[in-house]
Structure formats: C-alpha cells, structure tokens
C-alpha cells in the first residue's frame, strides 16, 4: 500500500526533519510524498525542496524557537492540524496520509503497520526498540 507523510518543522528542527526525510526515503519503498509545513525553515527550505519526494507547504508562522510551550512553539504546533486540514481539502488522496512528528527516525516501511480497513488506524503505533529489544507492541 502506498502512502504519504505529513510533518511540520522550523530551522531549529531541521536536523531532525532531515533525518526523518532521509529515513523515510531509505526505508519506505511504499512512500509517495513527504509534505512539510514550513514553520520557519529559513535557509533550509531550499535544501528540503531539492529532494524529489518532498513538498513544502507555506504557513503564516515564522518561528524562532525559544523553548517548549513558548508562543512560537504553540503557533508552530497549531500548524499541524491547520495544514493537515488544508492538505485533506485541497488534495484528492487515493493513498493514506500519515501525520508524524519531525523528530522521528523511521527504521522500516510504515505500510507494515497500516490497516486498510480503518480510516484512522491505531495500528500505526510503531514498535519502539532499544538495542534490538522491542519495547512497545502495536495494538
């Protein structure tokens, strides 16, 4: 099953979103597109736009990160649902769209945990591993 991924990022999260994009690209053969809401990527926007499978979505936030729960952090976090809603209304997705935090490294294809019968799948609780030991089982 093919799918798309959506996340948000600003320049302070660039190292994380870069790892996310690279891990998705390397480990997810069923991935079609990565949509990133630009919450202040600055000079890193051009780098991410240069990737074949990445689309950058504009927002009205240019966040200078000053800590968790700061005003900029709250505005950037709110963009997740706003841009997700925009994506879902402006695009006809024949394939699922997965919203994921930008500070994640994907180790295997997300399609393995997807349930075709559910519109919103709780089966995408990914297995967390430490030194090869599985810490959380998907439900």
C-alpha positions in Angstrom: 0.0 0.0 0.0 1.3 3.4 -1.0 1.0 6.4 1.4 2.1 10.0 2.0 3.6 11.5 5.1 3.0 15.0 6.7 5.0 16.8 9.3 6.0 20.3 10.4 9.4 21.9 11.0 11.3 25.1 11.6 15.0 25.7 11.4 15.7 24.6 14.9 14.1 21.2 14.0 16.0 21.0 10.6 18.5 18.3 11.8 15.5 16.2 12.9 13.4 16.6 9.8 16.4 15.9 7.7 16.8 12.5 9.5 13.1 11.9 9.1 13.2 12.6 5.3 16.3 10.5 4.8 15.0 7.6 6.9 11.6 7.6 5.1 13.3 7.8 1.7 15.7 4.9 2.5 13.3 2.6 4.4 9.9 3.1 2.9 9.5 1.8 -0.6 5.7 2.5 -0.5 6.2 6.2 0.3 4.9 8.5 -2.4 5.4 12.0 -1.0 6.5 13.9 2.2 4.7 17.1 2.9 6.4 19.5 5.3 4.7 22.6 6.8 7.3 25.4 6.8 7.1 27.0 10.3 10.3 28.9 9.8 12.7 26.7 7.9 14.6 29.7 6.6 17.6 28.8 4.6 16.9 25.0 5.0 13.7 25.2 2.9 15.6 25.2 -0.4 17.6 22.2 0.7 14.5 20.2 1.5 12.7 21.4 -1.7 15.6 19.9 -3.6 14.5 16.4 -2.6 12.4 14.6 -5.2 9.7 13.4 -2.9 9.3 16.5 -0.7 6.7 19.2 -1.0 6.9 22.3 1.3 3.6 23.8 2.5 3.6 27.5 3.4 2.2 28.6 6.8 1.8 32.0 8.4 4.3 31.1 11.1 8.0 32.0 11.1 9.0 30.5 14.4 12.1 31.5 16.3 12.1 28.6 18.7 12.6 29.7 22.3 11.6 26.6 24.2 8.7 24.2 24.7 5.4 25.9 25.3 6.7 29.3 24.2 4.5 31.4 21.9 6.4 30.4 18.8 6.2 26.7 19.8 2.5 26.9 20.3 1.9 28.6 16.9 4.1 26.0 15.2 2.3 23.1 16.9 -1.1 24.5 15.9 0.0 24.4 12.3 -0.1 20.6 12.3 -3.8 20.5 12.4 -4.3 23.6 10.2 -2.1 22.4 7.4 -3.3 18.8 7.7 -6.9 20.1 7.2 -5.7 22.2 4.3 -4.0 19.2 2.7 -7.0 17.0 3.1 -9.3 19.5 1.5 -7.1 20.6 -1.4 -5.8 17.2 -2.5 -7.6 14.0 -3.5 -5.6 11.4 -1.7 -6.1 8.0 -3.2 -3.5 6.9 -0.7 -3.4 7.4 3.1 -1.8 10.4 4.7 0.2 9.8 7.9 0.9 12.7 10.2 4.2 12.2 12.1 6.4 14.3 14.3 9.5 15.6 12.7 11.9 14.3 15.3 11.4 10.6 14.3 13.7 8.2 12.5 11.8 5.5 10.6 13.5 2.1 10.6 11.1 0.1 8.5 8.3 0.7 6.0 5.3 2.2 7.7 3.0 0.2 5.4 3.7 -2.8 7.5 1.6 -1.4 10.3 -1.2 0.0 8.3 -4.8 -1.3 8.4 -6.6 -0.8 5.1 -10.0 -1.3 6.8 -9.6 1.8 9.1 -9.9 5.4 8.2 -7.9 6.3 11.3 -5.7 3.5 12.3 -4.4 2.9 15.8 -2.3 0.1 14.3 0.3 2.6 13.5 1.7 2.7 17.0 5.2 1.8 15.9 7.3 -0.7 17.7 9.9 1.1 19.7 13.2 -0.7 20.1 16.3 -0.3 22.1 19.3 -2.5 21.2 17.1 -4.8 19.3 14.7 -5.3 22.2 11.0 -4.5 21.4 9.6 -2.0 23.9 6.1 -1.4 22.8 3.8 -3.8 20.8 1.3 -2.3 18.3 -2.3 -2.9 19.3 
